[in-house]
Amino acid sequence: RKFFETAEKQDWYKNTLFIITADHTSENFRKEYANEISKYRVPILLFHPRLKFAGLDSSQIVSHIDITVTILDFLGFSQKEMNYLGKSIFVPGARSAVNYLEGRYFLIMKDYFLQYNWNGDYKMYSMKDGDQREPLLEPLDRKDNLIQRMKATIQYFSLGLWDNRLYYPIGRSL
C-alpha cells in the first residue's frame, strides 16, 4: 500500500504497467494447495492506473515465461524473434505451462495435467486431483496430445539451452 501511495505521486505512474508476482510459494497449510502442482501456483497481478483489463480470463494458466511476451504485446511491439514457450495473456486460446520438480516434468492445462518421469512413465490427472491419487485413464486422445506437447516443449527448451537461444527469428522454421 505504501509503495502505491508513493508511486501514484510520481510523473511516471499514470503510464506504468505494474506486474506483481512471486517466484514460488511457501509451505502451504491449506489442503487444496498442499500438493506438487501448487508449489508453482502463485498469483500474478497486472495493474495499470488508467486501463481496465476487462475480458481477461483470470483462471487461465499463465507462466512466468509469458510475462515478457505479455509486456511486448501490451506495448504494441511486434516481435522480431519468437519464443515458442511464451504467450501473451491478452491472446485468447488454450494455454499450458511446464514445470520441472525433482526429476519430473509437469505439463499443466486448465483441466488436466500430465506428469512425466525420465523412465518414460506418463500419467495424466484431473486438475481437481492435485494430490495425484488417481491417474486418468480417459480421455486417451487428450493424453496422447499432451504427451506430444510435453516432448516438444522439453526438446525446444533443451535445444535452446544447448544453442544458448530460446528465441528464433520469425519466419524461420525450427
C-alpha positions in Angstrom: 0.0 0.0 0.0 2.8 2.4 0.9 4.5 1.7 -2.4 1.5 2.7 -4.4 0.8 5.7 -2.2 4.3 6.9 -3.1 4.2 5.8 -6.7 0.9 7.5 -7.6 2.6 10.8 -6.8 5.3 10.2 -9.4 5.1 11.5 -13.0 5.6 8.0 -14.5 2.8 6.4 -12.5 0.0 7.0 -15.0 2.0 5.4 -17.8 3.3 2.4 -15.9 2.1 -1.2 -16.2 2.8 -2.9 -12.8 3.3 -6.6 -12.8 3.4 -8.2 -9.4 4.1 -11.9 -9.0 6.0 -14.4 -6.8 8.6 -17.0 -7.7 7.4 -20.0 -5.7 5.0 -20.5 -2.8 6.0 -21.1 0.8 4.8 -24.1 2.6 1.0 -24.3 2.4 -1.3 -25.4 5.2 -4.5 -25.3 3.1 -5.3 -28.8 1.7 -6.0 -27.5 -1.8 -2.5 -26.1 -2.0 -0.6 -29.0 -0.3 0.5 -30.7 -3.5 3.2 -30.7 -6.1 1.3 -28.7 -8.7 0.5 -25.9 -6.2 4.2 -25.3 -5.4 4.1 -23.3 -8.6 0.7 -21.8 -8.2 1.5 -18.1 -7.5 -0.5 -15.0 -8.1 0.2 -12.6 -11.0 -1.4 -9.2 -11.0 -1.3 -6.7 -13.8 -2.3 -3.2 -12.9 -2.4 0.0 -14.9 -3.8 3.2 -13.3 -5.7 4.2 -16.4 -6.7 0.9 -18.0 -9.0 -1.9 -17.1 -8.2 -5.4 -18.4 -11.8 -6.4 -18.9 -12.4 -9.7 -20.6 -9.2 -11.5 -19.4 -9.8 -15.0 -18.1 -8.5 -14.9 -14.5 -8.5 -18.7 -14.3 -6.2 -19.2 -17.4 -2.9 -20.9 -17.0 -0.1 -18.4 -17.0 3.7 -19.0 -16.6 6.5 -16.6 -15.8 7.8 -17.1 -19.3 4.5 -15.4 -20.6 5.4 -12.1 -18.8 7.9 -10.8 -21.4 5.6 -11.7 -24.3 2.7 -10.0 -22.5 4.7 -6.8 -21.9 5.7 -6.6 -25.6 2.1 -7.2 -26.7 0.8 -4.6 -24.2 3.3 -2.0 -25.7 2.3 -3.0 -29.2 5.8 -4.1 -30.2 6.0 -6.8 -32.9 8.5 -9.4 -32.1 11.5 -9.9 -34.4 12.2 -13.1 -32.7 9.8 -15.6 -31.4 9.9 -17.6 -28.1 7.6 -20.5 -28.7 7.3 -21.2 -24.9 5.6 -17.9 -24.0 2.3 -16.4 -25.0 0.7 -13.1 -24.2 -2.1 -13.3 -21.7 -4.0 -10.9 -23.9 -4.2 -13.5 -26.6 -7.2 -15.9 -26.0 -6.9 -19.6 -26.5 -5.8 -22.8 -24.8 -2.8 -22.3 -22.6 -0.3 -24.5 -20.8 2.7 -24.3 -18.5 5.5 -26.8 -18.0 7.3 -27.1 -14.6 10.1 -29.3 -13.5 10.4 -30.7 -10.0 12.8 -33.4 -8.6 13.2 -35.3 -11.9 9.7 -34.9 -13.1 8.1 -32.6 -15.6 4.5 -31.4 -15.3 2.5 -30.1 -18.3 -0.3 -28.1 -16.8 -3.5 -27.3 -18.6 -6.7 -25.8 -17.3 -8.5 -29.1 -16.7 -5.6 -31.7 -16.8 -2.0 -32.0 -16.0 0.5 -34.6 -17.2 3.3 -35.9 -15.2 6.4 -37.3 -16.9 9.2 -39.2 -15.3 12.5 -39.8 -17.1 11.8 -43.5 -17.1 9.2 -42.8 -19.7 6.2 -43.0 -17.4 3.4 -40.6 -18.3 0.4 -40.1 -16.0 -2.5 -37.7 -16.6 -4.5 -36.3 -13.8 -7.5 -34.0 -13.4 -6.7 -30.6 -12.0 -9.3 -31.4 -9.4 -7.0 -34.2 -8.2 -3.9 -32.2 -7.2 -3.0 -35.0 -4.7 -2.3 -37.3 -7.7 -4.2 -40.2 -6.2 -6.0 -41.5 -9.3 -4.4 -41.2 -12.8 -6.9 -40.7 -15.5 -7.3 -43.5 -18.0 -9.5 -41.4 -20.3 -9.5 -39.4 -22.5 -6.6 -41.2 -24.2 -6.7 -38.9 -27.2 -6.2 -36.0 -24.9 -3.3 -37.8 -23.1 -1.6 -38.5 -26.4 -1.8 -34.9 -27.4 -0.4 -33.7 -24.1 2.5 -36.2 -24.3 3.4 -34.8 -27.7 3.2 -31.3 -26.4 5.4 -32.2 -23.4 8.0 -33.8 -25.6 8.1 -30.8 -27.9 8.4 -28.4 -25.0 11.3 -30.4 -23.4 13.1 -30.7 -26.8 12.6 -27.0 -27.6 13.8 -25.9 -24.2 16.8 -28.3 -24.2 17.9 -27.3 -27.7 17.5 -23.6 -26.7 19.8 -24.1 -23.7 22.3 -26.0 -25.8 22.3 -23.3 -28.5 22.1 -20.5 -26.0 19.0 -19.2 -27.6 15.3 -19.6 -26.9 14.3 -17.0 -29.4 14.2 -17.7 -33.2 13.8 -15.2 -36.0 10.1 -15.0 -37.1 9.6 -16.9 -40.3 12.5 -19.4 -39.7 11.3 -22.9 -39.3 12.7 -24.9 -36.4 
